[in-house]
């Protein structure tokens, strides 16, 4: 009898995953919809991933699958799910296109942002748990391949992973995946060198100057000594209005990209060489707290997962 079990966000995701290896075809799956074991629940604190595979009741792999064009925040908003896996020493794979055609008004070829690869490598290094990606291939016109052959590498990985008693140590496909990630990064930077650095919405500020600016504009801001001791602060600006600030995607996921790529140096959110501040300049504190409480029973708690402060129109939240 198999010791494997699949937990899935949606039935179609479970059915896709079950097709990746014959041993999974008869494996029972359960939806991530309540009444779950504690070892599964703790992986959902930063949102639900598409797939959690367990062996003998213990999570051994988290998988995310996306056919979305890798532009804007599309991939970054999924990062929290994989970071949570790494925090609990569970390997994760995100299967997404490194290149895809965007249709509509602003049609064109879109390449995966190199910042994503930078953040994935840092998550893997800091937590000593692989956070890898696998490319969803496209054709010569940058249209996604959907004839089943797109699953070739992830299927080989899953097969080798199961053969290896659900361990990633020594897998041949692991080397191939890491090489493909490096290729994806290099191609991204080659196409758009700006992808190697921060976007215009994320700036690195002198911490003393930033705090002085807050005090001038908002009054006294009693941030911690730990905050002021860090010479630099990355400020991530989110241009939400008071009427539309009750939201999590895509901004909460992107904070993990900037945190791990440019601020973090250890597994705890406070292990930083540079502060991370989420700047929401149009929203008053009272409105923000009402619509986005730091409540672990709500997804809005994700706003407070790794940031050192949230800068608002008339005040600064800190020391969550």
C-alpha angles and dihedrals in degrees: 000000000000118000091203128104132180126217114193139183092218134013094242090057091052091049091050092050093047090058093060094080133014091233090063096052094085095033115122117243133198130194121243093243110120141300091062129158115268092246089059097041092057090059091057099061091102096041134293119294120213096247137017116183118200131192118198088350096305123110110247104166140020120200131189122189125194133169092185119127105263095238132118113351097332096115099026093060088065095055098094092064092057094041089056090054091051091050087060095044094253118140116234138196127197113200110202141134117275086199130021139158116255113212130201133046095343097036119173147105113303122199125201110262114254089224089073092059091046091054093045092053091049093049090050093048098044096047097030088229120114117251101181137166132214122205120244098216125229134200128249090281092054091250114141118258108240104168094101095264089097088076095059099106098037089048091053089048093052091047093050091043091055091044088054093056092260094303126130093205112118099359116158090212090056090067091047092050093050091049091050090051090052089049090050091051094047093048091048093052091043091056096040117012090191089071088073092066137044122293124242090264091063120058134172112232136185104258097220091050091048094051090047089052091051092051092049094049102032108021127245115000113191100197119171126270087242089060095048092045090065105085095210136043129197109218115201111196120212113188099208124149122227089250094054104033096104094095140100108192130104101007102051093057093049092057087069090054092054094039096053096034097048112008117029127087102163143032097263116078088237092057095098137135089196129035121243117216126182108213117205100169099176099053124082119227094245093053093045095050091047095051100032109034121177090245117147089210090062131062089234087079086078089077088069098043100100111352118108092211142358113221114209137179096272105015150003127252115210143150092047 
